[in-house]
Amino acid sequence: MVQACSYKNKIDSNYYCQKLKFNCIQSNKVVYFKTTKGDFEVKLFGKDNPVTVSNFIENIENNIYVNQKFYKIINFPEISFIQVGVNPKNKFYIDENQTLKKASPSIPLEIKFKEEIKPRYNYQIKNPNETENLVNTFDSGSIAMVKSGKNKSSSTEFFFVTSKIPELDGRYSIFGKIIKGLEVLEKINKEDYIKAVQISN
């Protein structure tokens, strides 16, 4: 069995927050999604995924998710997920000042192991035995960033899963989970969109 503690973190979250010019969020926050199907609440894992959460919070503050459609919905017996964000086919978005802006570049893949203090960056699990040591795994209501390369995450696209998907564990940055309103998410289809996302104090 591969021991996660043998891995040495060379670069930490502060490095990436400075590089990407984020206000590094290292606490667990709650955000409220208002959609055309209803509302739900998501707890963000800032303690375990500070870079991914900081990026997501910045996107919310820039209002880039307002009026964005849930443009990809996969609903198979074994895999069920709902994707949303700034579609890669349209890399521009309208900000709060009604200005056309280009979406940011990708961010590093960020995953956290139980016995490690810092997250790992640009590291994707290859050995299935390592998934036992992950802090966060795909469960019903999990939220993760879409991949934009082997060890990179999209800075704007994310998805929710509505079932356990262990096959994806350790391959995506899981950075939160729905804590209220999962039934709303399960009703969403391609005609629905995000009306607003609000951050709790």
LUMDREN-560689 format. One record per atom (N, C-alpha, C): residue number from 0; atom name; residue in one letter; x, y, z. Coordinates in Angstrom, 1 decimal. Layout:
N
NUM	CA	a	X	Y	Z
...
***
This chain:
201
0	N	m	0.8	-1.2	0.0
0	CA	m	0.0	0.0	0.0
0	C	m	0.9	1.3	0.0
1	N	v	0.5	2.2	-0.8
1	CA	v	1.3	3.4	-0.9
1	C	v	0.9	4.3	0.2
2	N	q	1.9	4.9	0.9
2	CA	q	1.7	5.8	2.0
2	C	q	1.7	7.2	1.6
3	N	a	0.6	7.9	1.8
3	CA	a	0.6	9.3	1.4
3	C	a	1.6	10.2	2.1
4	N	c	2.0	9.8	3.3
4	CA	c	2.9	10.6	4.0
4	C	c	4.3	10.7	3.4
5	N	s	4.6	9.8	2.4
5	CA	s	5.9	9.8	1.8
5	C	s	6.0	10.9	0.8
6	N	y	4.9	11.5	0.5
6	CA	y	4.9	12.6	-0.5
6	C	y	5.4	13.9	0.2
7	N	k	6.2	14.7	-0.5
7	CA	k	6.8	15.9	0.0
7	C	k	6.1	17.1	-0.7
8	N	n	5.5	18.0	0.0
8	CA	n	4.9	19.2	-0.6
8	C	n	6.0	20.2	-0.9
9	N	k	6.2	20.5	-2.1
9	CA	k	7.3	21.5	-2.5
9	C	k	6.7	22.9	-2.6
10	N	i	5.4	23.0	-2.9
10	CA	i	4.8	24.3	-3.1
10	C	i	3.5	24.3	-2.3
11	N	d	3.2	25.4	-1.6
11	CA	d	2.0	25.4	-0.7
11	C	d	1.0	26.4	-1.3
12	N	s	-0.1	26.5	-0.6
12	CA	s	-1.3	27.3	-1.0
12	C	s	-0.9	28.8	-1.1
13	N	n	-0.1	29.2	-0.2
13	CA	n	0.3	30.7	-0.2
13	C	n	1.0	31.0	-1.5
14	N	y	1.9	30.1	-2.0
14	CA	y	2.6	30.3	-3.2
14	C	y	1.5	30.6	-4.4
15	N	y	0.5	29.7	-4.5
15	CA	y	-0.4	29.8	-5.5
15	C	y	-1.4	31.0	-5.4
16	N	c	-1.7	31.3	-4.1
16	CA	c	-2.6	32.4	-3.9
16	C	c	-1.9	33.7	-4.3
17	N	q	-0.6	33.8	-4.0
17	CA	q	0.2	35.0	-4.4
17	C	q	0.3	35.0	-5.9
18	N	k	0.6	33.9	-6.5
18	CA	k	0.8	33.8	-8.0
18	C	k	-0.4	34.2	-8.7
19	N	l	-1.6	33.7	-8.2
19	CA	l	-2.8	33.9	-8.9
19	C	l	-3.6	35.2	-8.4
20	N	k	-2.9	35.8	-7.4
20	CA	k	-3.5	37.1	-6.9
20	C	k	-4.8	36.9	-6.2
21	N	f	-4.9	35.8	-5.4
21	CA	f	-6.1	35.5	-4.6
21	C	f	-6.0	36.1	-3.2
22	N	n	-7.1	36.4	-2.6
22	CA	n	-7.1	36.6	-1.2
22	C	n	-7.4	35.3	-0.6
23	N	c	-6.3	34.6	-0.1
23	CA	c	-6.4	33.2	0.3
23	C	c	-7.4	32.9	1.4
24	N	i	-8.4	32.2	1.1
24	CA	i	-9.5	31.8	2.0
24	C	i	-9.1	30.5	2.7
25	N	q	-8.9	30.4	4.0
25	CA	q	-8.5	29.2	4.6
25	C	q	-9.5	28.8	5.7
26	N	s	-10.7	29.2	5.5
26	CA	s	-11.8	28.8	6.4
26	C	s	-13.0	28.2	5.6
27	N	n	-13.8	27.4	6.3
27	CA	n	-14.9	26.8	5.6
27	C	n	-16.1	27.8	5.6
28	N	k	-16.5	28.2	4.4
28	CA	k	-17.6	29.2	4.2
28	C	k	-18.8	28.5	3.6
29	N	v	-20.0	29.1	3.8
29	CA	v	-21.2	28.6	3.2
29	C	v	-21.6	29.6	2.1
30	N	v	-22.1	29.1	1.0
30	CA	v	-22.6	29.9	-0.1
30	C	v	-24.0	29.5	-0.4
31	N	y	-24.8	30.4	-0.9
31	CA	y	-26.2	30.1	-1.2
31	C	y	-26.5	30.3	-2.7
32	N	f	-26.9	29.2	-3.3
32	CA	f	-27.2	29.2	-4.7
32	C	f	-28.7	29.5	-4.9
33	N	k	-29.1	30.5	-5.7
33	CA	k	-30.5	30.7	-6.1
33	C	k	-30.6	30.3	-7.5
34	N	t	-31.4	29.3	-7.8
34	CA	t	-31.6	28.9	-9.2
34	C	t	-33.1	29.0	-9.6
35	N	t	-33.3	28.7	-10.9
35	CA	t	-34.7	28.7	-11.4
35	C	t	-35.5	27.5	-10.9
36	N	k	-34.9	26.6	-10.2
36	CA	k	-35.6	25.4	-9.6
36	C	k	-35.7	25.6	-8.1
37	N	g	-35.0	26.6	-7.5
37	CA	g	-35.1	26.7	-6.1
37	C	g	-33.7	27.0	-5.5
38	N	d	-33.6	27.0	-4.2
38	CA	d	-32.3	27.4	-3.6
38	C	d	-31.7	26.2	-2.9
39	N	f	-30.3	26.2	-2.8
39	CA	f	-29.6	25.2	-2.0
39	C	f	-28.3	25.9	-1.4
40	N	e	-27.8	25.3	-0.3
40	CA	e	-26.6	25.8	0.4
40	C	e	-25.5	24.8	0.2
41	N	v	-24.3	25.4	0.0
41	CA	v	-23.1	24.6	-0.2
41	C	v	-22.0	25.1	0.9
42	N	k	-21.5	24.1	1.6
42	CA	k	-20.3	24.4	2.5
42	C	k	-19.0	24.2	1.7
43	N	l	-18.2	25.3	1.6
43	CA	l	-16.9	25.2	0.9
43	C	l	-15.8	24.8	1.9
44	N	f	-14.9	23.9	1.4
44	CA	f	-13.8	23.4	2.2
44	C	f	-12.6	24.2	2.1
45	N	g	-12.6	25.5	2.6
45	CA	g	-11.5	26.4	2.5
45	C	g	-10.3	25.9	3.3
46	N	k	-10.5	25.1	4.4
46	CA	k	-9.3	24.6	5.2
46	C	k	-8.6	23.6	4.4
47	N	d	-9.2	22.8	3.6
47	CA	d	-8.6	21.7	2.9
47	C	d	-8.2	22.1	1.4
48	N	n	-8.9	23.0	0.9
48	CA	n	-8.7	23.4	-0.5
48	C	n	-8.7	24.9	-0.7
49	N	p	-7.8	25.6	0.0
49	CA	p	-7.8	27.1	0.0
49	C	p	-7.6	27.8	-1.4
50	N	v	-6.8	27.2	-2.3
50	CA	v	-6.7	27.8	-3.6
50	C	v	-7.9	27.7	-4.4
51	N	t	-8.5	26.5	-4.4
51	CA	t	-9.7	26.3	-5.2
51	C	t	-10.9	27.1	-4.7
52	N	v	-11.0	27.2	-3.3
52	CA	v	-12.1	27.9	-2.7
52	C	v	-11.9	29.4	-2.9
53	N	s	-10.7	29.9	-2.8
53	CA	s	-10.4	31.3	-3.0
53	C	s	-10.7	31.7	-4.5
54	N	n	-10.4	30.9	-5.4
54	CA	n	-10.7	31.1	-6.8
54	C	n	-12.2	31.2	-7.0
55	N	f	-12.9	30.3	-6.4
55	CA	f	-14.4	30.2	-6.5
55	C	f	-15.1	31.4	-5.9
56	N	i	-14.6	31.8	-4.7
56	CA	i	-15.1	33.0	-4.0
56	C	i	-14.9	34.3	-4.9
57	N	e	-13.7	34.4	-5.5
57	CA	e	-13.5	35.5	-6.3
57	C	e	-14.4	35.5	-7.5
58	N	n	-14.7	34.4	-8.1
58	CA	n	-15.6	34.3	-9.2
58	C	n	-17.0	34.7	-8.8
59	N	i	-17.4	34.3	-7.6
59	CA	i	-18.7	34.7	-7.0
59	C	i	-18.8	36.2	-6.9
60	N	e	-17.7	36.8	-6.3
60	CA	e	-17.7	38.3	-6.1
60	C	e	-17.7	39.0	-7.4
61	N	n	-17.2	38.4	-8.4
61	CA	n	-17.2	39.0	-9.8
61	C	n	-18.5	38.8	-10.5
62	N	n	-19.4	38.0	-9.9
62	CA	n	-20.7	37.7	-10.5
62	C	n	-20.7	37.0	-11.8
63	N	i	-19.7	36.2	-12.0
63	CA	i	-19.5	35.5	-13.3
63	C	i	-20.5	34.3	-13.4
64	N	y	-21.1	33.9	-12.3
64	CA	y	-22.0	32.8	-12.4
64	C	y	-23.5	33.2	-12.6
65	N	v	-23.8	34.5	-12.4
65	CA	v	-25.2	34.9	-12.6
65	C	v	-25.7	34.7	-14.0
66	N	n	-26.8	34.1	-14.1
66	CA	n	-27.5	33.8	-15.4
66	C	n	-26.8	32.7	-16.2
67	N	q	-25.8	32.0	-15.6
67	CA	q	-25.1	30.9	-16.3
67	C	q	-26.0	29.6	-16.2
68	N	k	-26.2	29.0	-17.4
68	CA	k	-27.0	27.8	-17.4
68	C	k	-26.2	26.5	-17.0
69	N	f	-27.0	25.5	-16.5
69	CA	f	-26.5	24.2	-16.2
69	C	f	-26.4	23.5	-17.5
70	N	y	-25.3	23.6	-18.2
70	CA	y	-25.2	23.3	-19.7
70	C	y	-24.9	21.8	-20.0
71	N	k	-24.5	21.1	-19.0
71	CA	k	-24.2	19.6	-19.2
71	C	k	-24.8	18.8	-18.0
72	N	i	-25.7	17.9	-18.4
72	CA	i	-26.3	17.1	-17.3
72	C	i	-26.1	15.6	-17.8
73	N	i	-25.4	14.8	-17.0
73	CA	i	-25.2	13.4	-17.3
73	C	i	-26.0	12.6	-16.2
74	N	n	-26.9	11.7	-16.6
74	CA	n	-27.7	11.0	-15.6
74	C	n	-27.7	9.5	-16.0
75	N	f	-26.7	8.8	-15.7
75	CA	f	-26.6	7.4	-15.9
75	C	f	-26.8	6.7	-14.5
76	N	p	-27.1	5.4	-14.6
76	CA	p	-27.2	4.6	-13.3
76	C	p	-26.0	4.7	-12.4
77	N	e	-24.8	4.7	-12.9
77	CA	e	-23.6	4.7	-12.1
77	C	e	-23.0	6.1	-12.0
78	N	i	-23.3	7.0	-12.9
78	CA	i	-22.7	8.4	-12.8
78	C	i	-23.8	9.4	-13.1
79	N	s	-23.8	10.4	-12.2
79	CA	s	-24.8	11.4	-12.3
79	C	s	-24.2	12.8	-11.9
80	N	f	-24.0	13.7	-12.8
80	CA	f	-23.5	15.0	-12.5
80	C	f	-24.1	16.1	-13.3
81	N	i	-23.9	17.4	-12.8
81	CA	i	-24.5	18.6	-13.4
81	C	i	-23.4	19.6	-13.5
82	N	q	-23.1	20.1	-14.7
82	CA	q	-22.0	21.0	-14.9
82	C	q	-22.5	22.4	-15.2
83	N	v	-21.8	23.4	-14.7
83	CA	v	-22.1	24.8	-14.9
83	C	v	-20.9	25.6	-14.8
84	N	g	-21.0	26.9	-15.1
84	CA	g	-19.9	27.8	-15.1
84	C	g	-19.7	28.6	-16.4
85	N	v	-18.6	29.1	-16.7
85	CA	v	-18.3	29.8	-18.0
85	C	v	-17.9	28.7	-18.9
86	N	n	-18.8	28.4	-19.9
86	CA	n	-18.6	27.3	-20.8
86	C	n	-17.3	27.6	-21.6
87	N	p	-16.5	26.5	-21.8
87	CA	p	-15.2	26.7	-22.6
87	C	p	-15.5	27.2	-24.0
88	N	k	-16.7	27.0	-24.5
88	CA	k	-17.0	27.5	-25.9
88	C	k	-17.2	29.0	-25.9
89	N	n	-17.4	29.5	-24.7
89	CA	n	-17.6	31.0	-24.6
89	C	n	-16.7	31.4	-23.4
90	N	k	-15.5	31.8	-23.7
90	CA	k	-14.5	32.1	-22.6
90	C	k	-14.7	33.5	-22.1
91	N	f	-15.7	34.2	-22.4
91	CA	f	-16.0	35.5	-21.9
91	C	f	-17.2	35.5	-21.1
92	N	y	-17.3	36.5	-20.2
92	CA	y	-18.5	36.6	-19.4
92	C	y	-18.7	38.1	-19.1
93	N	i	-19.9	38.4	-18.7
93	CA	i	-20.3	39.8	-18.4
93	C	i	-20.2	40.0	-16.9
94	N	d	-19.4	41.0	-16.4
94	CA	d	-19.2	41.2	-15.0
94	C	d	-20.3	42.1	-14.4
95	N	e	-20.2	42.5	-13.1
95	CA	e	-21.2	43.2	-12.5
95	C	e	-21.4	44.7	-13.1
96	N	n	-20.4	45.1	-13.8
96	CA	n	-20.5	46.4	-14.4
96	C	n	-20.9	46.4	-15.9
97	N	q	-21.4	45.2	-16.3
97	CA	q	-21.8	44.9	-17.6
97	C	q	-20.7	45.1	-18.6
98	N	t	-19.5	44.7	-18.2
98	CA	t	-18.3	44.7	-19.0
98	C	t	-17.9	43.3	-19.5
99	N	l	-17.6	43.2	-20.8
99	CA	l	-17.2	41.9	-21.3
99	C	l	-15.8	41.6	-20.8
100	N	k	-15.6	40.4	-20.1
100	CA	k	-14.3	40.1	-19.6
100	C	k	-13.9	38.7	-20.0
101	N	k	-12.6	38.4	-20.1
101	CA	k	-12.1	37.1	-20.5
101	C	k	-11.9	36.2	-19.2
102	N	a	-12.3	35.0	-19.3
102	CA	a	-12.2	34.1	-18.1
102	C	a	-10.7	33.9	-17.8
103	N	s	-10.4	33.6	-16.5
103	CA	s	-9.1	33.5	-16.0
103	C	s	-8.5	32.1	-16.5
104	N	p	-7.1	32.0	-16.4
104	CA	p	-6.5	30.7	-16.8
104	C	p	-6.8	29.6	-15.8
105	N	s	-6.3	28.5	-16.1
105	CA	s	-6.6	27.3	-15.2
105	C	s	-5.9	27.5	-13.8
106	N	i	-6.3	26.7	-12.9
106	CA	i	-5.7	26.7	-11.5
106	C	i	-5.2	25.3	-11.3
107	N	p	-4.3	25.1	-10.3
107	CA	p	-3.7	23.8	-10.1
107	C	p	-4.7	22.8	-9.5
108	N	l	-4.6	21.6	-9.8
108	CA	l	-5.4	20.5	-9.2
108	C	l	-5.0	20.5	-7.7
109	N	e	-5.9	20.4	-6.8
109	CA	e	-5.7	20.5	-5.4
109	C	e	-6.4	19.5	-4.6
110	N	i	-5.7	18.5	-4.0
110	CA	i	-6.4	17.5	-3.2
110	C	i	-5.7	17.4	-1.9
111	N	k	-6.4	16.9	-0.9
111	CA	k	-5.9	16.8	0.5
111	C	k	-6.0	15.4	1.1
112	N	f	-4.9	15.0	1.7
112	CA	f	-4.8	13.7	2.4
112	C	f	-5.0	13.9	3.9
113	N	k	-5.5	12.9	4.5
113	CA	k	-5.9	13.0	6.0
113	C	k	-4.7	13.2	6.8
114	N	e	-3.5	12.6	6.6
114	CA	e	-2.4	12.7	7.5
114	C	e	-1.4	13.8	7.1
115	N	e	-1.8	14.6	6.1
115	CA	e	-0.9	15.7	5.7
115	C	e	-1.5	17.0	6.0
116	N	i	-0.6	17.9	6.4
116	CA	i	-1.1	19.3	6.9
116	C	i	-1.5	20.1	5.6
117	N	k	-0.7	20.0	4.6
117	CA	k	-0.9	20.8	3.4
117	C	k	-1.6	20.0	2.2
118	N	p	-2.4	20.7	1.4
118	CA	p	-2.9	20.0	0.2
118	C	p	-1.7	19.7	-0.8
119	N	r	-2.0	18.7	-1.7
119	CA	r	-1.1	18.5	-2.8
119	C	r	-1.5	19.2	-4.0
120	N	y	-0.6	19.7	-4.8
120	CA	y	-0.9	20.5	-6.0
120	C	y	-0.3	19.8	-7.2
121	N	n	-1.1	19.9	-8.3
121	CA	n	-0.7	19.3	-9.6
121	C	n	-0.4	17.8	-9.4
122	N	y	-1.1	17.1	-8.6
122	CA	y	-0.9	15.7	-8.3
122	C	y	-2.2	15.0	-8.4
123	N	q	-2.2	14.0	-9.3
123	CA	q	-3.4	13.2	-9.5
123	C	q	-3.2	11.7	-9.0
124	N	i	-4.1	11.2	-8.3
124	CA	i	-3.9	9.8	-7.8
124	C	i	-3.9	8.8	-8.9
125	N	k	-3.0	7.9	-8.9
125	CA	k	-2.9	6.8	-9.9
125	C	k	-3.2	5.5	-9.3
126	N	n	-2.7	5.4	-8.0
126	CA	n	-2.9	4.1	-7.3
126	C	n	-4.2	4.2	-6.5
127	N	p	-5.2	3.3	-6.8
127	CA	p	-6.5	3.4	-6.2
127	C	p	-6.4	3.2	-4.6
128	N	n	-5.4	2.6	-4.1
128	CA	n	-5.3	2.4	-2.7
128	C	n	-5.1	3.8	-2.0
129	N	e	-4.6	4.8	-2.7
129	CA	e	-4.4	6.1	-2.1
129	C	e	-5.7	6.8	-1.7
130	N	t	-6.8	6.4	-2.4
130	CA	t	-8.0	7.1	-2.2
130	C	t	-8.6	6.9	-0.8
131	N	e	-8.1	5.9	-0.1
131	CA	e	-8.5	5.7	1.3
131	C	e	-8.1	6.8	2.2
132	N	n	-7.0	7.5	1.8
132	CA	n	-6.4	8.5	2.7
132	C	n	-6.9	9.9	2.3
133	N	l	-7.8	10.1	1.4
133	CA	l	-8.3	11.4	1.0
133	C	l	-9.2	12.0	2.0
134	N	v	-9.2	13.3	2.2
134	CA	v	-10.1	13.9	3.2
134	C	v	-11.5	14.0	2.5
135	N	n	-11.5	14.3	1.2
135	CA	n	-12.8	14.5	0.6
135	C	n	-13.0	13.5	-0.6
136	N	t	-14.1	12.8	-0.7
136	CA	t	-14.3	11.9	-1.8
136	C	t	-15.7	12.3	-2.4
137	N	f	-16.0	11.8	-3.6
137	CA	f	-17.2	12.1	-4.3
137	C	f	-18.4	11.4	-3.6
138	N	d	-19.3	12.2	-3.1
138	CA	d	-20.5	11.8	-2.4
138	C	d	-21.7	12.6	-3.0
139	N	s	-22.9	12.2	-2.7
139	CA	s	-24.0	12.9	-3.2
139	C	s	-24.0	14.4	-2.7
140	N	g	-24.0	15.3	-3.7
140	CA	g	-23.9	16.7	-3.3
140	C	g	-22.6	17.3	-3.4
141	N	s	-21.5	16.5	-3.7
141	CA	s	-20.2	17.1	-3.8
141	C	s	-20.1	18.1	-4.9
142	N	i	-19.2	19.1	-4.8
142	CA	i	-18.9	20.0	-5.8
142	C	i	-17.4	20.0	-6.1
143	N	a	-17.1	20.0	-7.4
143	CA	a	-15.7	19.9	-7.8
143	C	a	-15.5	20.8	-9.1
144	N	m	-14.2	21.2	-9.3
144	CA	m	-13.9	21.9	-10.5
144	C	m	-13.7	20.9	-11.6
145	N	v	-14.1	21.3	-12.8
145	CA	v	-13.9	20.6	-14.0
145	C	v	-12.4	20.6	-14.3
146	N	k	-11.9	19.5	-14.9
146	CA	k	-10.5	19.4	-15.3
146	C	k	-10.2	20.2	-16.6
147	N	s	-9.0	20.8	-16.6
147	CA	s	-8.7	21.5	-17.9
147	C	s	-7.3	21.0	-18.4
148	N	g	-6.9	19.9	-17.9
148	CA	g	-5.6	19.3	-18.2
148	C	g	-5.4	18.1	-17.2
149	N	k	-4.3	17.4	-17.4
149	CA	k	-4.0	16.3	-16.6
149	C	k	-3.9	16.6	-15.1
150	N	n	-3.3	17.7	-14.8
150	CA	n	-3.1	18.1	-13.4
150	C	n	-3.6	19.6	-13.1
151	N	k	-4.5	20.0	-13.9
151	CA	k	-5.1	21.4	-13.8
151	C	k	-6.6	21.3	-13.7
152	N	s	-7.1	22.3	-13.0
152	CA	s	-8.5	22.5	-12.9
152	C	s	-8.9	23.8	-13.7
153	N	s	-10.2	23.8	-14.2
153	CA	s	-10.7	25.0	-14.8
153	C	s	-10.8	26.0	-13.7
154	N	s	-10.7	27.3	-14.1
154	CA	s	-10.8	28.3	-13.1
154	C	s	-12.3	28.8	-12.9
155	N	t	-13.1	28.4	-13.9
155	CA	t	-14.5	28.9	-13.9
155	C	t	-15.6	27.8	-14.0
156	N	e	-15.3	26.6	-14.5
156	CA	e	-16.3	25.6	-14.6
156	C	e	-16.3	24.6	-13.4
157	N	f	-17.4	24.2	-13.0
157	CA	f	-17.5	23.3	-11.9
157	C	f	-18.7	22.4	-12.1
158	N	f	-18.8	21.3	-11.3
158	CA	f	-19.9	20.4	-11.4
158	C	f	-20.3	19.8	-10.0
159	N	f	-21.5	19.4	-9.9
159	CA	f	-22.1	18.7	-8.8
159	C	f	-22.3	17.3	-9.1
160	N	v	-22.1	16.4	-8.2
160	CA	v	-22.5	15.0	-8.4
160	C	v	-23.7	14.7	-7.5
161	N	t	-24.6	13.8	-8.0
161	CA	t	-25.8	13.5	-7.2
161	C	t	-25.8	12.0	-6.7
162	N	s	-24.6	11.4	-6.8
162	CA	s	-24.4	10.1	-6.3
162	C	s	-22.9	9.9	-6.0
163	N	k	-22.6	8.8	-5.3
163	CA	k	-21.2	8.5	-5.0
163	C	k	-20.5	8.1	-6.3
164	N	i	-19.3	8.6	-6.6
164	CA	i	-18.6	8.2	-7.8
164	C	i	-17.1	8.0	-7.4
165	N	p	-16.8	6.8	-6.8
165	CA	p	-15.5	6.6	-6.3
165	C	p	-14.4	6.6	-7.4
166	N	e	-14.9	6.3	-8.6
166	CA	e	-13.9	6.2	-9.8
166	C	e	-13.3	7.6	-10.0
167	N	l	-13.9	8.7	-9.6
167	CA	l	-13.4	10.0	-9.8
167	C	l	-12.5	10.5	-8.7
168	N	d	-12.5	9.8	-7.5
168	CA	d	-11.8	10.3	-6.3
168	C	d	-10.3	10.4	-6.6
169	N	g	-9.8	11.6	-6.2
169	CA	g	-8.3	11.8	-6.3
169	C	g	-8.0	12.3	-7.7
170	N	r	-9.0	12.6	-8.6
170	CA	r	-8.7	13.1	-9.9
170	C	r	-9.2	14.5	-10.2
171	N	y	-10.0	15.0	-9.2
171	CA	y	-10.6	16.3	-9.3
171	C	y	-10.5	17.0	-8.0
172	N	s	-10.6	18.3	-8.0
172	CA	s	-10.5	19.1	-6.8
172	C	s	-11.9	19.2	-6.2
173	N	i	-12.3	18.4	-5.2
173	CA	i	-13.5	18.5	-4.5
173	C	i	-13.4	19.6	-3.5
174	N	f	-14.2	20.6	-3.6
174	CA	f	-14.0	21.8	-2.7
174	C	f	-15.2	22.2	-1.9
175	N	g	-16.2	21.3	-1.9
175	CA	g	-17.4	21.6	-1.1
175	C	g	-18.5	20.6	-1.2
176	N	k	-19.6	20.8	-0.5
176	CA	k	-20.7	19.8	-0.6
176	C	k	-22.0	20.5	-0.2
177	N	i	-23.1	20.1	-0.8
177	CA	i	-24.4	20.7	-0.5
177	C	i	-24.8	20.2	0.9
178	N	i	-25.2	21.2	1.7
178	CA	i	-25.6	20.8	3.1
178	C	i	-27.1	21.1	3.3
179	N	k	-27.8	21.7	2.3
179	CA	k	-29.2	21.9	2.4
179	C	k	-29.8	22.1	1.0
180	N	g	-30.8	21.4	0.6
180	CA	g	-31.5	21.6	-0.7
180	C	g	-31.0	20.7	-1.8
181	N	l	-30.5	19.5	-1.4
181	CA	l	-30.0	18.5	-2.4
181	C	l	-31.2	18.2	-3.4
182	N	e	-32.4	18.1	-2.9
182	CA	e	-33.5	17.7	-3.7
182	C	e	-33.7	18.8	-4.8
183	N	v	-33.3	20.0	-4.6
183	CA	v	-33.4	21.1	-5.7
183	C	v	-32.5	20.7	-6.8
184	N	l	-31.2	20.4	-6.4
184	CA	l	-30.2	20.1	-7.4
184	C	l	-30.7	18.9	-8.3
185	N	e	-31.3	17.9	-7.7
185	CA	e	-31.7	16.7	-8.4
185	C	e	-32.8	17.0	-9.5
186	N	k	-33.5	18.1	-9.3
186	CA	k	-34.6	18.5	-10.3
186	C	k	-34.1	19.4	-11.5
187	N	i	-32.8	19.8	-11.4
187	CA	i	-32.3	20.8	-12.4
187	C	i	-32.1	20.1	-13.7
188	N	n	-32.5	20.8	-14.8
188	CA	n	-32.3	20.4	-16.2
188	C	n	-31.6	21.5	-17.0
189	N	k	-31.4	21.2	-18.3
189	CA	k	-30.6	22.2	-19.1
189	C	k	-31.3	23.5	-19.3
190	N	e	-32.6	23.6	-19.0
190	CA	e	-33.2	24.9	-19.2
190	C	e	-33.0	25.8	-18.0
191	N	d	-32.5	25.2	-16.9
191	CA	d	-32.3	26.0	-15.6
191	C	d	-31.0	26.7	-15.6
192	N	y	-31.0	27.8	-14.8
192	CA	y	-29.8	28.6	-14.6
192	C	y	-29.6	29.2	-13.2
193	N	i	-28.4	29.7	-12.9
193	CA	i	-28.2	30.3	-11.6
193	C	i	-28.7	31.7	-11.7
194	N	k	-29.5	32.1	-10.7
194	CA	k	-30.0	33.5	-10.6
194	C	k	-29.0	34.3	-9.8
195	N	a	-28.4	33.7	-8.7
195	CA	a	-27.5	34.4	-7.9
195	C	a	-26.8	33.4	-7.0
196	N	v	-25.5	33.8	-6.6
196	CA	v	-24.8	33.1	-5.6
196	C	v	-24.3	34.1	-4.5
197	N	q	-24.7	33.8	-3.3
197	CA	q	-24.3	34.7	-2.2
197	C	q	-23.4	34.0	-1.2
198	N	i	-22.5	34.8	-0.6
198	CA	i	-21.5	34.2	0.4
198	C	i	-22.0	34.6	1.8
199	N	s	-22.0	33.7	2.7
199	CA	s	-22.4	34.0	4.1
199	C	s	-21.3	34.8	4.7
200	N	n	-21.7	35.5	5.8
200	CA	n	-20.7	36.3	6.5
200	C	n	-20.0	35.4	7.5
***
